[in-house]
Amino acid sequence: MALISTLRNSWGSTTVSAVALSMALYHLYVAFVGPPDALVFRAVHLAFVLALAFLMLPLRGTRDEKTGAPGIVDLVLLAAALGAALYPIAVYGYITNRIYYVDPLVTPDFVFGILAIVLILEATRRAVGWALPATAAVFLVYALVWKGFGVEIVLDQLYMTTEGIFGIPLAVSATYIVLFIIFGALVERSGAGRLFMDFAMSLTGHAAGGPAKVACVTSGLFGSVSGSAVANVMTTGVFTIPMMQRIGYRRGFAGAVEAVASTGGQIMPPIMGAAAFVMAEFLGVSYLQVAAFALFPALLYYVALFMAVHFEAKRTGMKGLPRSELPSLRKTLIERGHLFLPLVIIIAVLLAGYSAPLSALAGIVSVVPAALLRSTTRSEVDLAVVADGLISGAKNTVAVALACACAGIVVGTITLTNLGTEFTQLVILVSQDSLVLALVLTMIAGIILGMGMPTTPAYIVQVALLVPALVKLGVVLEAAHMFVFYYAILSAITPPVALAVYAANGISRGGLWDTGYAALKLGATGYIIPFMFVFGPSILLIGTWPRITTTLITALVGVVCLAGGMTGYFLRRAGVVERLLLITAALVLIKPGIVTDAVGAGLIAIVVAIQLAMGRREARVAGQAAE
């Protein structure tokens, strides 16, 4: 007992920081020299993550208030988790030489395999809530009870191979995600957050509804390095939401703008959400190619949001901020523009054909030199700041990595039971071979899955269950993956479980339902865009450039029309008829083609004619009144 007491008193925040720093340095070293064997690398990554989880997220009421040390139960679970994660390394030769499903498991395999599954489920519950581990548990019950697989076969699949826990999701977490999260943490601490804010304010702060447009630009910029909706809200929202309220936006709308803008960060290159790296592995393409797929859909998303904010400002008569209160664009770029360099370096390394991990490493290494270039930012970086960024990056990886490990349990079970094929047949049967109905069902499933779990596992489960059905119905593979990815992300602004809305409402105090409803209206175009690239894959840069160009133009017109129809403003205030015509035009323009483009253009022309006529009539009335 004396030994246990000593250990508890020495383990507090310092131990957590030491483990996190070790994890960050280990992954930077591996990115520089190259990874060891896949199983070894993933096992070490999992060991770090489980250690941090049980140190950082103790059972309620068990942490020592004086020392910050975890309780005895958590220390026991920590030791068991480390044993379960590192056991495959200890018996590496035995694992690589055995024939899985043929050679029987020995007792330690059973013990550590069961421990690994149970402790991953528990750690994931602590990190991201009940939904994901409960889902994984349902799939395990399905395999063991419904399908009748023995415990030995299930453990063989999930623990003794790289088809389950140590599968692609965890590999992506260890190889890509941790590095880009560390990069985002370092960039944030280098002063780039202020650069993004000042840059956006100098560009759009003076315009109608300026602070809301600042939120769009700032969240897009910050999202391009963080890839987390809630993190974006909590970082930029504390500035943008009060500014929006100051010029007259109601609380719910201000929170909704920030939530929708921040959610788009997961689809905004160069650094997208964690699921994008998983997508690259599933598709067998480079991360740069996935970023290229996402570029125009992300731009459409932000153009639609920007125009919705603009139309709302014009409709309600919102003004911008006085120019005297805004930073100078020239001064901002001179004093802090060099902080864009790490982003530029990442893009340049990717374009040069190097791997995503190497590009992330190059970006990480460049953060401090970039900040040291000018005296205005030199004081913001030192050894303590760098260490804090590394520690924070490792800590921020825990939830994502555990979600990936837990998703590996789900994917391994689906593969073992052949559930993916059966589900594909079910979707095709229910949709009666109708692509539109299959897409709607997939959209609903994606949003529901995303409500209860992080984007990455929600995307992974959909890839296993739903993407094969879409592909069988004729959807281009890349478009099918982007489709489910998009809706897994949009769940962050879809009530009742809308995490980005919750975060924004915590700042705006506008009421959950008011903020959620406003977010649905502002993000309405986001729900349409995936249908656009299913019916027009050219938006994903698939096809010839003439076709890509025409498809992008019609898509841009479509999202602007939808934004106008949803907010009730186009050239001027829009009545019910004009709004319906605008929404119809947007829906027609979803499918590229001469006929649909012509119909959409005709409907828009009618709206323009009506609004111009109303403007002339009001001008005549005003003139007569003046006389």
C-alpha positions as CSV (number, residue, x, y, z in Angstrom):
1,M,0.0,0.0,0.0
2,A,2.9,2.3,0.7
3,L,4.2,1.8,-2.9
4,I,0.8,2.6,-4.3
5,S,0.5,5.7,-2.2
6,T,3.9,6.9,-3.4
7,L,2.9,6.3,-7.0
8,R,-0.3,8.2,-6.6
9,N,1.3,11.2,-5.1
10,S,3.9,11.4,-7.9
11,W,1.3,11.2,-10.7
12,G,-0.5,14.4,-11.4
13,S,-0.5,16.9,-14.1
14,T,3.3,16.6,-14.4
15,T,3.0,12.9,-15.3
16,V,0.3,13.6,-17.9
17,S,2.5,16.3,-19.5
18,A,5.5,13.9,-19.5
19,V,3.5,11.1,-21.2
20,A,2.0,13.6,-23.7
21,L,5.3,15.1,-24.5
22,S,6.9,11.7,-24.9
23,M,4.0,10.7,-27.3
24,A,4.5,13.8,-29.4
25,L,8.3,13.4,-29.6
26,Y,7.9,9.7,-30.5
27,H,5.6,10.4,-33.4
28,L,7.8,13.2,-34.7
29,Y,10.8,10.9,-34.5
30,V,8.9,8.2,-36.5
31,A,7.8,10.8,-39.1
32,F,11.4,11.7,-39.6
33,V,13.1,8.2,-39.7
34,G,10.1,6.1,-40.8
35,P,7.7,3.9,-38.9
36,P,8.6,0.4,-37.6
37,D,6.4,-2.6,-38.4
38,A,2.8,-1.7,-38.7
39,L,1.6,-3.8,-35.7
40,V,4.4,-2.5,-33.5
41,F,3.8,1.2,-34.4
42,R,0.0,1.0,-33.9
43,A,0.4,-0.9,-30.6
44,V,2.8,1.8,-29.2
45,H,0.4,4.5,-30.4
46,L,-2.5,2.8,-28.7
47,A,-0.4,2.4,-25.5
48,F,0.3,6.1,-25.3
49,V,-3.4,7.0,-26.0
50,L,-4.8,4.6,-23.4
51,A,-2.2,5.8,-20.8
52,L,-3.3,9.4,-21.4
53,A,-7.0,8.5,-21.3
54,F,-6.8,6.8,-17.9
55,L,-4.6,9.5,-16.5
56,M,-6.6,12.5,-17.9
57,L,-10.1,11.0,-17.6
58,P,-10.4,9.3,-14.2
59,L,-13.6,7.8,-12.8
60,R,-15.8,10.4,-11.1
61,G,-14.7,11.2,-7.6
62,T,-11.6,9.1,-7.6
63,R,-8.9,11.7,-8.4
64,D,-6.9,13.0,-5.5
65,E,-7.8,16.7,-5.1
66,K,-4.4,17.6,-3.6
67,T,-2.1,15.9,-6.1
68,G,-4.3,15.5,-9.1
69,A,-3.3,11.8,-9.1
70,P,-5.7,9.2,-10.5
71,G,-7.4,6.7,-8.1
72,I,-6.3,3.2,-7.4
73,V,-8.9,1.8,-9.8
74,D,-7.6,4.0,-12.6
75,L,-4.0,3.0,-11.9
76,V,-5.0,-0.7,-12.1
77,L,-6.9,-0.1,-15.4
78,L,-3.9,1.9,-16.7
79,A,-1.5,-1.0,-16.0
80,A,-3.9,-3.5,-17.6
81,A,-4.4,-1.2,-20.7
82,L,-0.6,-0.9,-21.1
83,G,-0.3,-4.7,-20.9
84,A,-3.0,-5.3,-23.4
85,A,-1.7,-2.7,-25.9
86,L,2.0,-3.8,-25.6
87,Y,1.4,-7.6,-25.5
88,P,1.4,-7.9,-29.4
89,I,4.9,-6.3,-29.3
90,A,6.1,-8.7,-26.6
91,V,5.0,-11.8,-28.6
92,Y,5.6,-10.2,-32.1
93,G,7.4,-13.2,-33.5
94,Y,4.6,-15.6,-32.3
95,I,1.9,-13.4,-33.9
96,T,3.7,-13.0,-37.3
97,N,4.4,-16.7,-37.6
98,R,0.9,-18.1,-36.6
99,I,-1.9,-18.6,-39.1
100,Y,-4.9,-16.7,-37.9
101,Y,-8.2,-18.6,-37.8
102,V,-6.2,-21.8,-37.9
103,D,-3.7,-21.8,-35.1
104,P,-5.6,-21.8,-31.7
105,L,-5.2,-18.9,-29.3
106,V,-3.3,-19.5,-26.1
107,T,-4.4,-18.3,-22.7
108,P,-2.6,-14.9,-22.7
109,D,-4.1,-14.2,-26.1
110,F,-7.6,-14.6,-24.6
111,V,-6.7,-12.5,-21.5
112,F,-5.1,-9.6,-23.2
113,G,-7.5,-9.6,-26.1
114,I,-10.5,-9.4,-23.9
115,L,-8.8,-6.7,-21.8
116,A,-7.9,-4.7,-24.9
117,I,-11.5,-4.7,-26.1
118,V,-13.1,-3.9,-22.7
119,L,-10.6,-1.1,-21.9
120,I,-10.8,0.5,-25.3
121,L,-14.6,0.6,-24.9
122,E,-14.2,2.1,-21.4
123,A,-11.6,4.7,-22.4
124,T,-13.7,5.7,-25.5
125,R,-16.7,6.1,-23.2
126,R,-14.7,8.5,-21.0
127,A,-13.4,10.4,-24.0
128,V,-16.4,10.8,-26.4
129,G,-19.4,9.4,-24.5
130,W,-21.6,6.3,-24.6
131,A,-22.7,6.3,-28.3
132,L,-19.6,4.9,-30.0
133,P,-18.7,2.2,-27.4
134,A,-22.4,1.2,-27.2
135,T,-22.4,0.8,-31.0
136,A,-19.3,-1.3,-30.9
137,A,-20.8,-3.5,-28.2
138,V,-23.9,-4.0,-30.3
139,F,-21.8,-5.2,-33.2
140,L,-19.9,-7.5,-30.9
141,V,-23.1,-9.0,-29.6
142,Y,-24.3,-9.4,-33.2
143,A,-21.2,-11.4,-34.1
144,L,-21.2,-13.5,-31.0
145,V,-24.9,-14.1,-30.5
146,W,-26.7,-13.5,-33.7
147,K,-24.1,-14.9,-36.1
148,G,-22.8,-17.5,-33.6
149,F,-19.0,-16.8,-34.0
150,G,-17.0,-18.1,-31.1
151,V,-15.0,-15.8,-28.7
152,E,-11.8,-17.2,-30.1
153,I,-12.6,-16.3,-33.7
154,V,-13.7,-12.8,-32.7
155,L,-10.6,-12.1,-30.7
156,D,-8.4,-13.5,-33.5
157,Q,-10.0,-11.0,-35.9
158,L,-10.0,-8.0,-33.6
159,Y,-6.8,-8.4,-31.6
160,M,-4.4,-10.8,-33.3
161,T,-4.5,-9.3,-36.8
162,T,-4.5,-5.8,-38.3
163,E,-8.1,-6.2,-39.4
164,G,-9.6,-5.0,-36.2
165,I,-8.3,-2.8,-33.4
166,F,-5.0,-2.4,-35.1
167,G,-6.6,-1.8,-38.5
168,I,-6.7,1.2,-40.9
169,P,-8.4,3.7,-38.6
170,L,-5.8,3.3,-35.9
171,A,-3.0,3.3,-38.5
172,V,-4.3,6.7,-39.8
173,S,-4.5,8.1,-36.3
174,A,-0.9,7.0,-35.6
175,T,0.5,8.1,-39.0
176,Y,-1.4,11.2,-40.0
177,I,-3.8,12.6,-37.5
178,V,-1.5,13.0,-34.5
179,L,1.0,15.0,-36.6
180,F,-1.6,17.4,-38.0
181,I,-3.2,17.9,-34.6
182,I,0.2,18.8,-33.2
183,F,0.8,21.1,-36.1
184,G,-2.6,22.9,-35.4
185,A,-1.7,23.2,-31.7
186,L,1.7,24.8,-32.5
187,V,0.3,27.1,-35.1
188,E,-2.4,28.4,-32.7
189,R,0.3,29.1,-30.0
190,S,2.5,30.9,-32.5
191,G,0.0,33.8,-32.8
192,A,-1.7,32.7,-36.0
193,G,-5.1,32.9,-34.3
194,R,-4.7,36.6,-34.1
195,L,-3.5,36.8,-37.7
196,F,-6.6,34.9,-38.9
197,M,-8.9,37.2,-36.9
198,D,-7.3,40.5,-38.0
199,F,-7.0,39.3,-41.6
200,A,-10.7,38.5,-41.7
201,M,-11.7,41.7,-39.9
202,S,-9.7,43.9,-42.2
203,L,-11.3,42.2,-45.3
204,T,-14.9,42.0,-44.3
205,G,-15.5,43.8,-41.0
206,H,-16.8,47.0,-42.7
207,A,-19.3,45.3,-45.0
208,A,-23.0,44.8,-44.2
209,G,-23.2,42.3,-41.4
210,G,-19.4,42.5,-41.1
211,P,-18.8,40.5,-37.9
212,A,-20.8,37.6,-39.3
213,K,-18.6,37.6,-42.4
214,V,-15.6,37.8,-40.2
215,A,-16.8,34.6,-38.5
216,C,-17.1,32.9,-41.9
217,V,-13.6,33.9,-43.0
218,T,-11.9,33.4,-39.6
219,S,-13.5,30.0,-39.0
220,G,-12.6,28.9,-42.5
221,L,-9.0,29.9,-42.0
222,F,-8.8,28.4,-38.5
223,G,-10.6,25.3,-39.7
224,S,-8.0,24.8,-42.4
225,V,-5.5,24.0,-39.7
226,S,-7.6,22.5,-36.9
227,G,-10.2,20.3,-38.5
228,S,-12.5,20.3,-35.4
229,A,-15.8,22.1,-35.4
230,V,-16.1,22.5,-31.6
231,A,-12.4,23.6,-31.3
232,N,-13.1,26.2,-34.0
233,V,-16.2,27.5,-32.2
234,M,-14.4,27.8,-28.9
235,T,-11.4,29.5,-30.4
236,T,-13.0,32.0,-32.8
237,G,-16.5,32.3,-31.4
238,V,-15.4,34.1,-28.3
239,F,-14.5,37.0,-30.5
240,T,-17.0,36.8,-33.4
241,I,-20.2,36.1,-31.5
242,P,-20.0,39.1,-29.2
243,M,-19.2,41.3,-32.3
244,M,-22.2,40.0,-34.1
245,Q,-24.4,40.7,-31.1
246,R,-23.0,44.2,-30.8
247,I,-24.3,45.3,-34.3
248,G,-27.7,43.8,-33.7
249,Y,-27.8,40.1,-34.6
250,R,-30.0,38.2,-32.3
251,R,-28.1,35.8,-30.0
252,G,-29.4,32.6,-31.6
253,F,-28.4,33.7,-35.1
254,A,-24.9,34.9,-34.0
255,G,-24.3,31.5,-32.4
256,A,-25.6,29.7,-35.5
257,V,-23.3,31.6,-37.9
258,E,-20.2,30.6,-35.8
259,A,-21.4,27.0,-35.5
260,V,-22.0,26.6,-39.2
261,A,-18.8,28.4,-40.2
262,S,-16.7,26.3,-37.8
263,T,-18.3,23.0,-38.9
264,G,-17.0,23.7,-42.5
265,G,-13.5,23.5,-41.2
266,Q,-13.5,19.7,-41.4
267,I,-13.9,19.9,-45.2
268,M,-11.6,22.8,-45.8
269,P,-8.1,22.0,-47.1
270,P,-5.2,21.9,-46.5
271,I,-5.9,20.3,-43.2
272,M,-9.3,18.6,-43.1
273,G,-11.0,16.6,-40.4
274,A,-9.4,13.3,-39.3
275,A,-11.8,11.3,-41.4
276,A,-10.2,12.7,-44.6
277,F,-7.0,10.8,-43.8
278,V,-9.0,7.6,-43.3
279,M,-10.7,8.3,-46.7
280,A,-7.3,8.5,-48.4
281,E,-6.4,5.1,-47.0
282,F,-9.8,3.6,-48.0
283,L,-9.6,5.0,-51.5
284,G,-5.9,4.1,-52.0
285,V,-5.0,7.7,-53.0
286,S,-2.8,10.4,-51.5
287,Y,-4.2,12.8,-49.0
288,L,-3.5,15.6,-51.5
289,Q,-6.0,13.9,-53.9
290,V,-8.7,13.8,-51.1
291,A,-8.0,17.5,-50.4
292,A,-8.5,18.2,-54.1
293,F,-11.8,16.4,-54.0
294,A,-13.0,18.5,-51.1
295,L,-11.7,21.9,-52.4
296,F,-14.8,23.0,-54.5
297,P,-17.4,21.5,-52.1
298,A,-15.7,23.4,-49.3
299,L,-15.7,26.6,-51.3
300,L,-19.4,26.1,-52.2
301,Y,-20.2,25.6,-48.5
302,Y,-18.5,28.8,-47.4
303,V,-19.9,30.8,-50.4
304,A,-23.4,29.7,-49.5
305,L,-22.9,30.7,-45.8
306,F,-21.3,34.0,-46.7
307,M,-24.2,34.9,-49.0
308,A,-26.8,33.8,-46.5
309,V,-25.1,36.1,-43.9
310,H,-25.0,38.9,-46.5
311,F,-28.6,38.5,-47.5
312,E,-29.7,38.4,-43.9
313,A,-27.7,41.6,-43.2
314,K,-29.3,43.3,-46.2
315,R,-32.8,42.1,-45.2
316,T,-32.5,43.4,-41.7
317,G,-30.5,46.5,-42.4
318,M,-27.4,45.4,-40.5
319,K,-24.3,47.6,-40.9
320,G,-20.6,46.7,-40.6
321,L,-18.1,47.9,-38.0
322,P,-16.6,51.4,-38.3
323,R,-13.3,51.3,-40.3
324,S,-11.7,53.1,-37.4
325,E,-12.2,50.1,-35.2
326,L,-10.8,47.6,-37.8
327,P,-7.2,46.6,-38.2
328,S,-5.3,47.6,-41.3
329,L,-4.9,44.8,-43.9
330,R,-1.5,46.1,-44.9
331,K,-0.3,46.3,-41.3
332,T,-1.7,42.9,-40.5
333,L,0.2,41.3,-43.4
334,I,3.4,43.1,-42.6
335,E,3.4,42.3,-38.9
336,R,1.9,38.8,-39.0
337,G,1.6,37.6,-42.6
338,H,4.7,35.5,-42.3
339,L,2.7,33.2,-40.0
340,F,0.9,31.8,-43.1
341,L,4.3,30.3,-44.1
342,P,3.8,26.9,-42.3
343,L,0.5,26.4,-44.2
344,V,2.2,27.3,-47.4
345,I,5.0,24.9,-46.7
346,I,2.6,22.0,-46.0
347,I,0.8,22.7,-49.3
348,A,4.1,23.0,-51.2
349,V,5.5,19.7,-49.8
350,L,2.3,17.9,-50.7
351,L,2.3,19.3,-54.2
352,A,5.9,18.2,-54.5
353,G,4.7,14.7,-54.2
354,Y,5.8,13.9,-50.7
355,S,3.7,12.0,-48.1
356,A,1.2,13.7,-45.8
357,P,3.3,12.7,-42.6
358,L,6.4,14.3,-44.1
359,S,4.4,17.5,-45.1
360,A,3.0,17.7,-41.5
361,L,6.5,17.3,-40.1
362,A,7.8,20.0,-42.4
363,G,5.0,22.3,-41.2
364,I,5.7,21.5,-37.6
365,V,9.4,22.2,-38.0
366,S,8.6,25.5,-39.7
367,V,6.3,27.0,-37.1
368,V,9.0,28.4,-34.8
369,P,11.3,29.7,-37.5
370,A,8.3,31.4,-39.1
371,A,7.4,33.1,-35.8
372,L,11.0,34.2,-35.3
373,L,11.1,36.0,-38.6
374,R,9.8,39.3,-37.2
375,S,10.0,41.0,-33.9
376,T,6.2,41.3,-33.7
377,T,5.8,37.6,-33.2
378,R,9.2,36.6,-31.9
379,S,8.2,37.1,-28.2
380,E,5.3,34.7,-28.6
381,V,7.4,31.6,-29.1
382,D,9.9,30.0,-26.8
383,L,10.8,26.5,-25.6
384,A,7.9,26.5,-23.1
385,V,5.4,27.5,-25.8
386,V,6.7,24.7,-28.1
387,A,6.5,22.1,-25.3
388,D,3.0,23.3,-24.4
389,G,2.0,23.0,-28.1
390,L,3.4,19.4,-28.3
391,I,1.7,18.4,-25.1
392,S,-1.6,19.9,-26.1
393,G,-1.4,18.3,-29.5
394,A,-0.9,14.9,-27.9
395,K,-3.7,15.4,-25.5
396,N,-6.1,16.5,-28.3
397,T,-5.3,13.3,-30.1
398,V,-6.6,11.1,-27.4
399,A,-10.4,11.3,-28.3
400,V,-9.8,10.9,-32.0
401,A,-7.4,8.0,-31.6
402,L,-9.7,6.2,-29.2
403,A,-12.6,6.7,-31.6
404,C,-10.4,5.1,-34.4
405,A,-9.5,2.1,-32.2
406,C,-13.2,1.7,-31.3
407,A,-14.2,2.0,-34.9
408,G,-11.7,-0.7,-35.7
409,I,-13.8,-3.0,-33.5
410,V,-16.9,-2.2,-35.5
411,V,-15.1,-2.5,-38.9
412,G,-13.5,-5.8,-37.9
413,T,-16.8,-7.2,-36.8
414,I,-18.5,-6.1,-40.1
415,T,-15.7,-7.7,-42.1
416,L,-15.9,-11.0,-40.1
417,T,-19.7,-11.3,-40.3
418,N,-20.0,-10.1,-43.9
419,L,-22.6,-7.6,-42.7
420,G,-21.5,-5.0,-45.2
421,T,-22.7,-7.1,-48.1
422,E,-26.0,-7.9,-46.4
423,F,-26.6,-4.3,-45.6
424,T,-25.9,-3.3,-49.2
425,Q,-28.6,-5.7,-50.4
426,L,-31.0,-4.3,-47.8
427,V,-30.5,-0.7,-48.9
428,I,-31.0,-1.6,-52.5
429,L,-34.1,-3.5,-51.6
430,V,-35.6,-0.7,-49.5
431,S,-34.7,1.9,-52.1
432,Q,-36.2,-0.2,-54.9
433,D,-33.1,0.5,-57.0
434,S,-33.9,4.3,-56.8
435,L,-30.6,6.2,-56.4
436,V,-32.4,9.3,-55.0
437,L,-34.1,7.3,-52.3
438,A,-30.9,5.5,-51.5
439,L,-29.1,8.8,-51.2
440,V,-31.8,10.2,-48.9
441,L,-31.6,7.0,-46.7
442,T,-27.8,7.3,-46.6
443,M,-28.1,11.0,-45.7
444,I,-30.4,10.2,-42.8
445,A,-28.2,7.4,-41.6
446,G,-25.1,9.6,-41.8
447,I,-26.7,12.4,-39.8
448,I,-28.0,10.0,-37.1
449,L,-24.6,8.2,-36.8
450,G,-22.8,11.5,-36.6
451,M,-25.1,12.8,-33.9
452,G,-23.9,10.1,-31.5
453,M,-20.3,9.8,-32.3
454,P,-17.3,11.7,-33.7
455,T,-17.0,12.3,-37.5
456,T,-14.3,9.7,-38.0
457,P,-16.0,6.6,-36.7
458,A,-19.4,7.8,-38.1
459,Y,-17.7,8.0,-41.6
460,I,-15.9,4.6,-41.1
461,V,-19.2,2.8,-40.2
462,Q,-20.9,4.3,-43.2
463,V,-18.1,3.3,-45.5
464,A,-18.5,-0.3,-44.3
465,L,-22.3,-0.3,-44.5
466,L,-23.6,2.2,-47.0
467,V,-21.0,3.2,-49.6
468,P,-21.0,-0.3,-51.3
469,A,-24.8,0.2,-51.9
470,L,-24.3,3.6,-53.4
471,V,-21.5,2.4,-55.7
472,K,-23.7,-0.6,-56.8
473,L,-26.4,2.0,-57.8
474,G,-23.9,3.8,-60.0
475,V,-22.4,6.5,-57.8
476,V,-18.7,7.2,-58.5
477,L,-16.6,5.7,-55.7
478,E,-15.0,9.0,-54.7
479,A,-18.4,10.8,-54.7
480,A,-19.9,8.1,-52.5
481,H,-17.1,8.5,-49.9
482,M,-17.4,12.3,-50.0
483,F,-21.2,12.0,-49.7
484,V,-21.1,10.1,-46.4
485,F,-18.2,12.1,-45.1
486,Y,-20.1,15.3,-45.7
487,Y,-23.2,14.2,-43.7
488,A,-21.1,12.8,-40.9
489,I,-19.7,16.3,-40.5
490,L,-23.1,18.1,-40.9
491,S,-24.4,16.3,-37.8
492,A,-22.5,18.9,-35.8
493,I,-25.1,21.4,-36.7
494,T,-28.1,19.1,-36.9
495,P,-30.4,19.1,-33.8
496,P,-31.1,17.5,-31.4
497,V,-27.4,16.4,-30.9
498,A,-25.5,19.2,-32.5
499,L,-22.1,19.6,-30.8
500,A,-21.0,22.8,-32.6
501,V,-24.4,24.4,-31.8
502,Y,-24.0,23.4,-28.2
503,A,-20.5,25.0,-28.1
504,A,-21.7,28.2,-29.8
505,N,-24.8,28.5,-27.6
506,G,-22.5,28.3,-24.6
507,I,-21.0,31.6,-25.8
508,S,-24.1,33.3,-27.3
509,R,-26.7,32.2,-24.7
510,G,-29.3,32.3,-27.5
511,G,-31.2,29.1,-26.6
512,L,-30.4,25.7,-28.1
513,W,-33.5,25.4,-30.3
514,D,-33.3,29.0,-31.6
515,T,-29.6,28.5,-32.4
516,G,-30.2,25.1,-33.8
517,Y,-33.0,26.2,-36.1
518,A,-30.9,29.2,-37.3
519,A,-28.0,26.8,-38.0
520,L,-30.3,24.5,-40.0
521,K,-31.4,27.5,-42.2
522,L,-27.8,28.8,-42.6
523,G,-26.4,25.3,-43.3
524,A,-29.3,24.3,-45.6
525,T,-27.1,24.6,-48.6
526,G,-24.6,22.2,-47.0
527,Y,-27.3,19.5,-47.1
528,I,-27.7,20.0,-50.8
529,I,-24.1,20.1,-51.9
530,P,-23.4,16.3,-51.5
531,F,-26.3,15.6,-54.0
532,M,-24.6,18.0,-56.4
533,F,-21.3,16.1,-56.5
534,V,-23.1,12.8,-56.7
535,F,-25.0,13.9,-59.8
536,G,-22.1,16.1,-61.0
537,P,-18.8,14.5,-59.9
538,S,-17.1,17.3,-61.8
539,I,-17.3,19.3,-58.6
540,L,-14.8,16.9,-57.2
541,L,-12.4,17.7,-60.1
542,I,-13.3,14.4,-61.8
543,G,-13.7,14.8,-65.6
544,T,-12.7,17.4,-68.2
545,W,-11.9,21.0,-67.3
546,P,-14.7,22.4,-69.5
547,R,-17.2,20.2,-67.7
548,I,-15.7,21.0,-64.3
549,T,-15.9,24.7,-65.0
550,T,-19.6,24.7,-66.2
551,T,-20.6,22.4,-63.3
552,L,-18.9,24.7,-60.7
553,I,-20.5,27.8,-62.2
554,T,-24.0,26.3,-62.1
555,A,-23.4,24.9,-58.5
556,L,-22.3,28.4,-57.4
557,V,-25.4,29.9,-58.8
558,G,-27.5,27.2,-57.2
559,V,-26.1,27.7,-53.7
560,V,-26.5,31.5,-53.9
561,C,-30.1,31.0,-55.0
562,L,-30.8,28.6,-52.1
563,A,-29.2,31.1,-49.7
564,G,-31.5,33.8,-51.0
565,G,-34.5,31.6,-50.9
566,M,-33.9,30.5,-47.3
567,T,-33.2,34.1,-46.0
568,G,-35.8,35.9,-48.0
569,Y,-33.6,38.3,-49.9
570,F,-32.0,38.4,-53.3
571,L,-31.7,41.8,-55.1
572,R,-34.1,43.1,-52.5
573,R,-36.6,41.5,-50.0
574,A,-38.2,38.4,-51.5
575,G,-41.8,37.5,-51.2
576,V,-43.1,33.9,-50.8
577,V,-43.3,33.4,-54.6
578,E,-39.8,34.6,-55.2
579,R,-38.4,32.5,-52.4
580,L,-40.1,29.4,-53.8
581,L,-38.7,30.1,-57.2
582,L,-35.2,30.6,-55.9
583,I,-35.3,27.3,-53.9
584,T,-36.7,25.5,-56.9
585,A,-34.0,26.9,-59.1
586,A,-31.4,25.7,-56.6
587,L,-32.8,22.2,-56.5
588,V,-33.0,22.0,-60.3
589,L,-29.4,23.1,-60.6
590,I,-28.3,20.1,-58.5
591,K,-28.1,17.9,-61.6
592,P,-25.9,19.4,-64.3
593,G,-27.3,19.3,-67.8
594,I,-28.5,21.6,-70.6
595,V,-32.2,21.2,-69.7
596,T,-31.8,21.6,-65.9
597,D,-29.4,24.6,-66.4
598,A,-31.9,26.2,-68.7
599,V,-34.8,25.7,-66.4
600,G,-32.8,27.0,-63.4
601,A,-31.7,30.1,-65.4
602,G,-35.3,30.7,-66.5
603,L,-36.5,30.6,-62.9
604,I,-33.7,33.0,-61.8
605,A,-34.6,35.4,-64.6
606,I,-38.2,35.4,-63.5
607,V,-37.1,36.3,-59.9
608,V,-34.8,39.1,-61.2
609,A,-37.6,40.5,-63.4
610,I,-40.1,40.5,-60.5
611,Q,-37.6,42.2,-58.1
612,L,-36.5,44.8,-60.7
613,A,-40.2,45.6,-61.5
614,M,-41.0,46.0,-57.8
615,G,-38.0,48.2,-57.3
616,R,-39.0,50.5,-60.2
617,R,-42.6,50.6,-58.9
618,E,-41.4,51.6,-55.4
619,A,-39.1,54.2,-56.8
620,R,-42.1,55.8,-58.8
621,V,-44.3,55.7,-55.7
622,A,-41.5,57.4,-53.7
623,G,-41.0,60.0,-56.4
624,Q,-44.7,60.8,-56.5
625,A,-44.8,61.1,-52.7
626,A,-41.8,63.5,-52.8
627,E,-43.6,65.7,-55.3
